[in-house]
Amino acid sequence: MDKATIELLARRAGLAKALAEFPEDVAAAAKQAADVASRIEQPTEPTAEPWPPMRAGRGL
C-alpha cells in the first residue's frame, strides 16, 4: 500500500490527527490490516452463512 492510499484511508477513517502525530504507526497499522485482509478467504457461495443463525434462548 502506497503512502497516498494510507493517507487517504486514514483521513476517511477520521485519523487525521493520528496521521499527523504518528505517521509511522498509522502506516504500520495499515500494513497489518492489508496483510490480514489478504489472508481472509472469501466465501465461495455468497448465500452461505459462516455459522448457524443465532436464536435467542437456545444452547444456553
Residue pairs with C-beta under 8 A, 6 or more apart in sequence:
1 30
1 31
1 34
3 27
6 26
6 27
6 30
7 19
9 30
10 16
10 18
10 19
10 26
10 30
11 19
15 26
18 25
18 26
19 26
43 50
